[in-house]
Amino acid sequence: MRWMMFGALLVLSGGLGCGGASPAASSGEGATAPPPPAEIKTYAIEDLPAVDDRPYPALDEGRIQFAMPTGWEPLRPSQKYLFACGPKDNMTNLPRITISASDTPADSKASTTAKYAQTLAGKLQTSLINANKKPIESCKPIILGENVWIRHVRKVGLLDGPTAVQSLQTIKGGRIISIELSVPAQDNPGDAQKPINYEKELLAHRDIAYSLAAHMKFPKDKPAAAKEKK
């Protein structure tokens, strides 16, 4: 399922950097100006939980630099992701945070920015709904530190039972980076809009994933402005 989320973002990331804007409303009588873009929720690094002082060894051939959340430790490696961690001395598989990365298409290398994040989030939401994978919490941009991410929450079925996954995704250096926080949940039968109860568990660990995302650095990502100066 994680790779299907990647695929949706891969398809939707193309073409957001040019064109696509609606024509401005006419100035004739009765015309109304287009609504302003929705404000993106922002979290400053200093308002988020601490991370370790020493950075963890870089991932994805040096493309991803990050620091471990304080009080968490690495979990066993897996082919499904680049890195996973959980709370120290935790006796269960959840909560868990994973970091994954995959290539974007050749024509979709532009990094995620606040300017186009709302458009990307809307199209990703539509794609997930069309694939019968409607998120419990809709796809929305979020700014963590200086990094722009697309966030959603979905239900997945794991061996551990019903699970809520908070997904944070961004494009940097031609790669889709995904940080996913998985927490235990309880089935909520009879409610198609909210098939699981998960809020308390997610809220307890949400900001830890936010902090990891806020502190993350992408050494091989080149801002658009730098490319234009060639």
N, C-alpha and C positions, 0 to 999 in steps of 0.2 A: 504493500500500500504506500510505503514511503516513496518508492520510485514513481508511482503514479502521480503523487503530488508534484514531484520534480518535473514529470513530463508535462503536466498542465502549465507549470510556470515557464518551461522552455518554450512552449508554443505561444504563450501569451506575451512573452517578453519582446518578441520581434516587432519592429516598426513603431515603438512608442516614442522614439527620439525625434521623429519628424512627422509633420503633417498631422491630420486627424482632428484638428481643432474645428469647432463649429463656427460658422460665420457669425459675426456680431449682429445683434438685433438691429433692425432698421430704426432710424430716428423719427419715424412717422408717428402720428398720433396713436396712442394706445400701446405703443411698443414698450417692452420692459427689458431692462438690462439682464444679461445672464447672471445666475446666482454665483456668488464668489465660491471658490473651492473650500471644502470643509477643512477646518483646522486639524492638523495632525497632532495627536497626543505625543508629548515629548517628556522624556525622563532624563535628568542630568545625572552624570556619573556619581556625583557626590551624594545623591539621594538614594542610591542603590546599595545593596549589600557589598561587603568587601570581597576582594579576590586575593589570592596569594601574591606576595611581593615578587616572587620569581616566576617568570613566564614558563609555560609548559613547552616542550620541544615543538617547533613549528610543524604544521600538518600540510598535506597536499603539495608536496615539493616546495615548501617555503611560502606558499600563498596565504596561509592562515596562521596568525600569531594570536595566542590567547593565554589567559591565566586561569588556573583552577579556582572555582568558588571556594572560599574559606570554609573548612570543615567537610569538604568532599574529597573523594579519592577515585582514581581510575578504576574502571571495571574491566573485565576480560575483553580482549579484542574480538571483533566480529567482522566478517566480510560485508555486513550490511551498513557499516558506518566507519568513519575514520577514528572516532574517539567516543568513549562513553564514560560517565562518572556518576557516582551516587554518594549519599551521605556516609561518612565514616561510621563503621560498626553497625551499619544497617543490616538487618537479618532477612530482608526481602529484596526482590528485584526492583521494586518501585519505592520512591520516585527515582527517575533516571533521566539524565540529560545526554543526548547524543549530538554529534557534529558530523555532517555529511557534506559531500561536494560532488558535482557532476558538471560536464561540459554544457554550455549553451550552444545553440545552432550557430553556424558561421556568420549569419547575418543578424545575430542578436547578442552582440558583445557589450552593449552599453550598460554601464553600471546603474544600479537603482538609485534614483535621486528623488528628493521631495517633489520636484516639479511634475514628475510623471507617476508618482507612487499611487495616487488616487485612481488613475486610469488603469494601472496594472492590477490593483486590488479588485476593482469592479469586474474586470474581464476574467480574473482568476475565479472569483465568486461564481460568475455565470457558468464557467467551464465545469466547476465542481458540481453545481446543481444539475447541469445537463448529464453528468456522468453518475447521477444518483448518489453523490457523495456530499450532500449539502452540509456545510459546517454548522456546528452548534452555535459558535460565535463567528460571525461573518468576517471575511477577509477585509482587513483595514490596515492602512499604513501606520507605522509607529516609529518614532525617532528615539533611539537609545544611545545616549552620548552624542556622537557625531554620525552614527550609522543609521541609515534608513532601512527598515525591514517591512515585510508584509506579514501580518499576524492573522492566524485563525485557530480555532479549536475544533477538533473533530473527535468522534468516537471510533475506537478500534477494538477488535477482539484479540486478546493475547492469551497465552497459556495462564497468565496470572488472573484472568477474568476481564470484565469490562474495564476499559482504560480510556482516559481522556488524554489527548495529545495536543499540547499547545505548540504550534509550528511558527517559527520565525524564518523567513526566507529573504535573501537578497542576492543580487548579481554583482560580483566583483571580479575584475580581471578575467572576464570571459567564463567565469564559473558560477554556478548556482550554489550558494552556501545555505545550509539548513541547520538550524538549532531546534531540536525537539525535546520538550519536557513531557515525560509520560508520568501520569499519576493514577492511582487506583480510583475506581468509580463504582457506583452501584446502579444497576438497571432501574429504569423508571418506566415500566410498561404502561402503554396506553397514551403516551405523550410523544407524538411524532416530532414535535418541535424541540423537545428536550428529552431525548431517549435515556439519558443517564444523569445521575446526581454526582457532581464532581467539584463544585465551587470551593468548598472548604479546603480540600486537598490541593487544588490548583493554586488558590490564593496563598497557601502556606509556602509554596516554593516558586511562585511565578517570578518574583523579583530577583531570585537567584539566577534564573535563566536570562532575565533582562540584563543583569549586571555582566554576565559572560558575554552577551551580545554587544553591550555598550563598550566594553574594554577590548573587543576583538579588533585586530589590525590586519590590513591586507597589503603587504609590501609590494606586490606585483601589480596592484591596481593603478591604472594611470587615469587621472581625471581628464574629462573631455577638454578642458581648457589647455592642459599641457600638450595634448595631441595636436591641437590646432596651431601651436606655436612652431611646429616643425618646419 
